[in-house]
Amino acid sequence: MVNETYEAASKNQFFRDIASKEHTLPNGRKIKISSGTIKKWFLNYKHGGFDALIPKARADVGQPRNIDAKTGTIILR
């Protein structure tokens, strides 16, 4: 994919072809991966290299995303 050597008619078709297959994880578990996920991984790699594929920790870990401090206080009461 990175070298543009895929045989599918388009990149999107290639992503769909790969997504239609079952993949085996290192632990032996079999999974299917969506074409959107594969495309996202490809674009991340293309723009940021291998490091872009390493999951990042969330900046808001432990913080509510949709509840402001006042509402949180009310809920706790």
C-alpha positions as CSV (number, residue, x, y, z in Angstrom):
1,M,0.0,0.0,0.0
2,V,2.7,2.5,1.0
3,N,4.6,1.7,-2.2
4,E,1.5,2.0,-4.4
5,T,1.9,-1.7,-5.5
6,Y,-1.6,-3.0,-4.6
7,E,-3.6,-4.8,-7.3
8,A,-7.0,-3.5,-6.4
9,A,-8.7,-0.9,-8.7
10,S,-8.4,1.8,-6.1
11,K,-7.1,2.4,-2.6
12,N,-10.6,2.3,-1.2
13,Q,-11.2,-1.1,-2.9
14,F,-7.9,-2.3,-1.4
15,F,-9.1,-1.3,2.0
16,R,-12.4,-3.1,1.5
17,D,-10.6,-6.2,0.2
18,I,-8.4,-6.4,3.3
19,A,-11.4,-5.7,5.6
20,S,-13.3,-8.6,4.1
21,K,-10.7,-11.1,5.4
22,E,-10.2,-12.5,8.8
23,H,-6.9,-11.7,10.5
24,T,-5.1,-13.6,13.3
25,L,-3.7,-11.7,16.2
26,P,-0.4,-12.8,17.8
27,N,-2.4,-14.5,20.6
28,G,-4.3,-16.6,18.0
29,R,-7.6,-14.7,18.2
30,K,-9.2,-14.1,14.9
31,I,-10.7,-10.7,14.1
32,K,-12.1,-8.6,11.3
33,I,-10.9,-5.0,10.9
34,S,-13.1,-2.3,9.2
35,S,-12.0,-0.7,6.0
36,G,-12.3,2.7,7.8
37,T,-9.8,1.6,10.5
38,I,-7.4,0.3,7.9
39,K,-7.6,3.5,5.9
40,K,-7.1,5.5,9.1
41,W,-4.0,3.5,10.0
42,F,-2.6,3.9,6.4
43,L,-3.1,7.7,6.5
44,N,-1.6,8.0,10.0
45,Y,1.4,6.0,8.8
46,K,1.7,8.0,5.6
47,H,1.7,11.4,7.5
48,G,3.5,10.4,10.7
49,G,5.5,7.2,10.1
50,F,5.5,4.2,12.4
51,D,5.3,6.5,15.5
52,A,1.9,7.7,14.4
53,L,0.5,4.2,14.8
54,I,1.4,3.9,18.5
55,P,-1.6,4.7,20.6
56,K,-1.4,7.9,22.6
57,A,-2.7,8.3,26.1
58,R,-5.7,10.5,26.4
59,A,-5.1,14.0,27.7
60,D,-8.4,14.0,29.6
61,V,-8.0,10.7,31.5
62,G,-10.0,10.7,34.7
63,Q,-11.9,13.9,33.7
64,P,-15.5,13.9,32.6
65,R,-15.9,15.0,29.0
66,N,-19.5,16.2,29.1
67,I,-20.2,17.2,32.7
68,D,-19.1,20.6,33.9
69,A,-17.9,21.0,37.5
70,K,-21.2,22.5,38.8
71,T,-23.2,19.5,37.4
72,G,-20.6,17.1,38.8
73,T,-21.1,18.5,42.2
74,I,-24.8,18.2,42.0
75,I,-24.6,14.6,40.9
76,L,-22.2,13.8,43.8
77,R,-24.7,15.3,46.3
